[in-house]
């Protein structure tokens, strides 16, 4: 039984696992998206999200703590300059795992792990789908929605006609 064994050892020694996660975390910070296996991505998510959370407080102490995990000056400066500004209002959940399928050689599950605020395609899709359709349970549009839209269209041209009359008086 695996009681109180939360860490996934990934078939590596402790020093190898720490070095691998540090390299993957710095690559994720620098490139914003990396391709890896699902098991490594889940382990990396547990490793990098506390570091991103710590980067919100830009002090010398927090920079030194993050550097002790990452061992890369470029990754630390990128994290504290750019990424911490973008995630300042986000309370957590800074990474996203997108599953791609199985690898041909050994059938391992492959995925992308990426920083949430840096995927332009998903950001554009989420802003475009803010307006929801108003439908009934049977699938038709509501009759009241069509009635309320019609007077609004008639009122708009009346305002446009009133605007040219105001302009010559000025």
Phi, psi and omega in degrees: 000148185255046181293132177056037176238081187279330187281137175269118186283344175058024178067029183228162173286169184297315182292321178294319180296317180296318179294319180295315180293324177295317178295317180294321180293318179292324176295319178296319181292320182284321186258351178070350180199132176225157181253127183204184177279161183294321181296316178293324180294320179292323176292322180293324179298319178291336182275320191268332183295321173296330178291319178295321178296321179290335181287346177295330178260099187274083175237165179298321180297312181292326176296320180291322178295315180295321179295327178294334177275317189272325182058035179213116181295321181297317180294321180294316180293322177296318181296314184280333180278305189260309188293320181295330177291320182287327185260013185300323183270351183276129183280351180163182179069058186275347182240158179226139178248121179247112183283138184249343184124202183254147177284144184292320186294311185233009177062028176283144178289126182251147180208165167261137167245130185219161174280133189297317187280004183246005177265102185294326182296315180288328177294320179292322180291324182287327179285331181284336185259028180289325183277125180260150177282146176258107180231160176272180179292333181281349176105354179266163176286154180288145180288328181292329180293323179290325180290319182288333179285326185297311179295330180294325179289326179287327182288332182295315179295330179295322178292324180292326179289328181287333184294316180295331179291328181285325185299315180294333181290335181288000000 
